[in-house]
Amino acid sequence: MEDGKPAFAAERRERILELVRANGAMALRDIASQVRASEVTVRRDVRALEAEGLIDRRRGGAALPGRLGNEQSYAQKARQAAPEKLAIARAAARLVEDDDAIVLGAGSTTEALARELVNRQNLTVVTNSLLVAQVLAAAPGVDVVMTGGSLRGSILALVGSAAEQSLAGLRVHRAFVSGNGVTAERGLSTPNPAVASVDRALVACAQEVIVLADHTKVGVDTMVRTVPPEHIAHLITDNHADPEVLMTLEDMGTAVHVAVLEVDRGE
């Protein structure tokens, strides 16, 4: 049996490498599910692959080398941690009231939140996301205000100086934004300066900033900061997020909301 283990590990690691190459980045639990191994085993495999320079470890997952400065496609982001994003969206929706005015930034998690808001009444949503606007276009009780700007195809959202200028002078209750990483040291971040700039303009409209980040983003730092940690009033994440990061953010004054996945309820 011992002779067969190295060959099996090599096959499993090759499969892990194929998955990360196909998705750009993946959570350990998603990799473990795909290769039918424990997260402990996958973590060991990821360390071995990193030692060979084939992938980069990140907290709770793995990514292609040099992923810090690169941006995943929207389709890749939407596939990653989809159940977690749904749970986060449902928790975030509880912070939105009828007769409210809010900002929804771009991203697959904010798009999921938009789907939870289609039956609200007298709600005004300011957004630069084409997908958020599309979800809410047929909602009779929701007024959608879109920014101007240039289309950034990778996130299907409007960015640039026109987008930022169209937000000047607006004031809303809360801004719900996402990104590519959130840490206690730097707050919310994204790999792209243009996206970061319009995200900063979006949150500047709001009295409170609410960050939506699944566990694959908690503890991850990317190139450009969008929201410093002291300005994050609420963080909504899932029950697989790094508890140490969450506790540090709580100590700094952020209200942390943990959405429990349906599959984990009752455990």
PyMOL commands that set and color helices and strands:
alter all, ss='L'
color gray80, all
select helices_A, chain A and resi 4-23+28-35+39-51+67-69+74-79+82-93+108-115+130-136+161-167+193-204+229-231+243-251+262-264
alter helices_A, ss='H'
color red, helices_A
select strands_A, chain A and resi 25-27+56-58+61-63+101-104+123-127+142-146+150-152+157-159+172-177+181-183+187-190+206-212+224-227+234-238+255-259
alter strands_A, ss='S'
color yellow, strands_A
deselect
rebuild
show_as cartoon
